[in-house]
Amino acid sequence: MPDNTGRDARMKKEEISIGEDDKKRIVDVVTQLMKDANLNTENANGIGFVMPATDNEPEKFVLLSDLERSLEDMALVHEIAINDKFQLTPPNPGMPVYTVQQTVKDAYWNLLREELSQSPPVYTMVIQLLLDIKQTFISLLRGNNDRALAAIMVVLDENSVRQLADEHGSAVLEHNAQFIIKIMGMACCPARDAEIAALKRETEPINQLRGIMEVLDRMKLDMANFVLATTRAQFVQYSVEYERKKFAELQAVCGNNFPATMEWLKRNKPSAADTEEDAAGASGGGGPSARQDVRTVRLRDAQLPDYYIDAYQEFLQPEANRPFPELLKLDQERMVQLRETALRLSACATIMQLTCAAVPTLANHSQRRSDLAAKLTILSADYPNKVVLHELLESLWMQVLVSISDGPNHSAADADGNVTECTKLALKTQILSIDANMSVYNIVWRKLMLYMKAFVMAEREESASYPVIFRDYCEETIELVRQFKRIVTHNLEVYGNFYMISMQDC
């Protein structure tokens, strides 16, 4: 058997059995997840994930051990599919389950300390703990670190551990602790390096052993999230099929009575005149077939006209206040967050555009430019949720003023080396005038909407041309459009055929 020892060795991705019943798929995946991460019902009580708030439910923490019986909650299945940052986490210190766990752990370690303080010391709990650690390593290293796992099986053999405890007492703890820390250093991900180094420096035996167990718990969590990431495509596929079935059940009860959804689709369907005009324009640029190739949203089992993307962008507009479609309710809070992010990025990008045009030296000074862009982002964090635009612009202008004002590292200069008062006044007027009617802001906003639309339709991210006007906020902008694409494509995968059929007679 080839030796794959080393923490950078590629983890083996095991095949996960999928049953015939679609509703059983997610249970199979979770069961395998818990098995691969050495998580049984008892220790799964310690980890879970945060479900974000929806329009009628507050944020909540869901334990992994509760996941299987929570699967009928469509919001949960949808969250796993849509949120690519979805991860298992330990409970936060403020949660009741955290307090209970800490109390139990403290009692356990106090009891272990009492055993070792007896004369002569008792090593019953230490031996059992070492054997439990061996079982954890079997799960963490299986198929990944063969040589290390073989060494663990020898060193932490139950007979060997008991013999060492009988013959050498405390050596069973000291010798095995150092060996365990060494193996952990080989098997852990780089994020655990500092924790492993701290374990090596710890001199108090009980504190060191407790630290080992805590780091191993985090390593099991790392493994669980790895398995979750490698099976995410199955979660997404299950979610689409599951939501389609739930929708079919809903239609059986209430028919096609979704008034807000139908009004939303009708508002965004182009008129016959618009369609003819677009077709004529497409013919001049290469014929109708060229339009069909470019202006279609391609899904697994359907192709939809690109104006459906405009419908989703409606909820990103500054004055969006129409009734939310019934069939998009699971993503309402996400769309609100995307709208807020889009408004913040557009306001900041507009200010950067105006400032760099007025103060050219700042535009060419990468460090000062990026510093200003970052500070504008921080200052606009509460917009539009808690701060109105005109109040925000006052704060952002003050930051711009600081960045362009006189000083040893001034950004732009007149003949004397300083930004003129006239330039400052003109720039202030422009910044404080930013709103939906401002031409520069309109250009920035339109560029963002066009990029989002192109991104949704593109088969590869690189195919969508990035708007240079957002160069100062590249990472945030790309993350915004990725989230938008996930919501749009998932919703269309579930309801796209219904949308198309419903719009045929409109």
Secondary structure, 3 states (H helix, E strand, C coil): CCCCCCCCCCCCCCCCCCCCCHHHHHHHHHHHHHHHCCCCCCHHHHCEEEECCCCCCCCEEEEHHHCHHHCCCHHHHHHHHHCCCCCCECCCCCCHHHHHHHHHHHHHHHHHHHHHHCCCCCCHHHHHHHHHHHHHHHHHHCCCCHHHHHHHHHHCCHHHHHHHHHHHCCHHHHHHHHHHHHHHHHHCCHHHHHHHHHHHHCCCHHHHHHHHHHHHHHHHHHHHHHHHHHCHHHHHHHHHHHHHHHHHHHHHHHCCCCHHHHHHHHHHCCCHHHHHHHHHHHHHCCCHHHHHHHCEEECCCCEEECHHHHHHHHHHCCCCCCCCCHHHHHHHHHHHHHHHHHHHHHHHHHHHHHHHHHCHHHHCCHHHHHHHHHHHHHHCCCCCCCCCHHHHHHHHHHHHHHHHCCCCCCCCCCCCCCCCHHHHHHHHHHHHCCCCCCHHHHHHHHHHHHHHHHHHHCCCHHHCCCCHHHHHHHHHHHHHHHHHHHHHHHHHHHHHHHHHHHHCCC
